Amino acid sequence: MDDPQPPNTLAAAFPAPPPFWQSFTPENLERISKLRAPQNRTRREENGIPPRILNLPPELRFLQPPEPPVEGVYRCFGDVFNLKDPLPTLQEMSIQQLYTPPPSPSSHIDRALILKRLAKSLLLNFLELTGIMSTNPEQYEEKVQDLRTLFINFHHLLNEYRPHQARESLILMMQDQLEKSRKETQGIRAVKERVEGVIEGLGKLKLAEFENGKVGQGEVEVVEDGRDVWETLEKEFS
């Protein structure tokens, strides 16, 4: 009987940190910052990517991010996906293409107009199918096949929008997070200014009492003064 296979650590719910985290010490970070200083105006840094440095010492190599992978697979929530997962063409799926394909993926094509025409064709073929089912139901197969071809063309054309949809969705999510962070920062600053104003007002009040000769009478009055401060803060921010 074969021995049981060891569990896949990459698919663990809480995997252990990679061993190279030990290389990220303050000393190593300072060293690599000094090495990057002469290359701060390179094209890579202008694009938001740190400049790559060749012939780094072994203890600094993990501090340089690797090149983005161009092929292979990755794991997400236990499933394996390909880095390159292009949308297959209708010809590759042996489906009749009912519209003229663009010469290149980046070329302009009025997809909205094509989708409207396909939607009208779907409605027309559905009405024809209902008519066939009422007069001669045995001839339904050809019309159902026409509907299937129309639906696949419609769905394939929609799938060409997926990269654009994903990019725009990511932009909206990042803008929403940025707006929330700005609102939280403004709220914290507003509360900070209000607290500083209350404390400054209490300080002026105590200073005026001191100048008028109303000096505290020991520890009991100090405690009472502290209670007054908390009561004032609770009234202001409750």
WODAQUI-V786996 format. One record per backbone hydrogen bond with DSSP energy under -1.0 kcal/mol. NH is the residue of the N-H (numbers start at 0). CO is the residue of the C=O. If there is no record, write none. Layout:
# WODAQUI-V786996
nh=NH co=CO
nh=NH co=CO
This chain:
# WODAQUI-V786996
nh=11 co=8
nh=20 co=17
nh=21 co=18
nh=22 co=19
nh=23 co=20
nh=24 co=22
nh=28 co=24
nh=29 co=25
nh=30 co=26
nh=31 co=27
nh=32 co=28
nh=33 co=29
nh=34 co=30
nh=35 co=31
nh=38 co=35
nh=39 co=36
nh=41 co=38
nh=45 co=41
nh=46 co=42
nh=47 co=44
nh=48 co=43
nh=59 co=56
nh=62 co=59
nh=63 co=60
nh=73 co=80
nh=75 co=78
nh=78 co=75
nh=80 co=73
nh=82 co=71
nh=92 co=88
nh=93 co=90
nh=94 co=89
nh=106 co=103
nh=110 co=108
nh=113 co=109
nh=114 co=110
nh=115 co=111
nh=116 co=112
nh=117 co=113
nh=118 co=114
nh=119 co=115
nh=120 co=116
nh=121 co=117
nh=122 co=118
nh=123 co=119
nh=124 co=120
nh=125 co=121
nh=126 co=122
nh=127 co=123
nh=128 co=124
nh=129 co=125
nh=130 co=126
nh=131 co=127
nh=132 co=128
nh=133 co=129
nh=134 co=130
nh=135 co=131
nh=138 co=135
nh=139 co=136
nh=143 co=139
nh=144 co=140
nh=145 co=141
nh=146 co=142
nh=147 co=143
nh=148 co=144
nh=149 co=145
nh=150 co=146
nh=151 co=147
nh=152 co=148
nh=153 co=149
nh=154 co=150
nh=155 co=151
nh=156 co=152
nh=157 co=153
nh=158 co=154
nh=160 co=157
nh=161 co=158
nh=164 co=160
nh=165 co=161
nh=166 co=162
nh=167 co=163
nh=168 co=164
nh=169 co=165
nh=170 co=166
nh=171 co=167
nh=172 co=168
nh=173 co=169
nh=174 co=170
nh=175 co=171
nh=176 co=172
nh=177 co=173
nh=178 co=174
nh=179 co=175
nh=180 co=176
nh=181 co=177
nh=182 co=178
nh=183 co=179
nh=184 co=180
nh=185 co=181
nh=186 co=182
nh=187 co=183
nh=188 co=184
nh=189 co=185
nh=190 co=186
nh=191 co=187
nh=192 co=188
nh=193 co=189
nh=194 co=190
nh=195 co=191
nh=196 co=192
nh=197 co=193
nh=198 co=194
nh=199 co=195
nh=200 co=196
nh=201 co=197
nh=202 co=198
nh=203 co=199
nh=204 co=200
nh=205 co=201
nh=206 co=202
nh=207 co=203
nh=208 co=204
nh=209 co=205
nh=210 co=206
nh=211 co=207
nh=212 co=209
nh=213 co=208
nh=214 co=212
nh=221 co=217
nh=222 co=218
nh=223 co=219
nh=224 co=220
nh=225 co=221
nh=226 co=222
nh=227 co=223
nh=228 co=224
nh=229 co=225
nh=230 co=226
nh=231 co=227
nh=232 co=228
nh=233 co=229
nh=234 co=230
nh=235 co=231
nh=236 co=232
nh=237 co=233
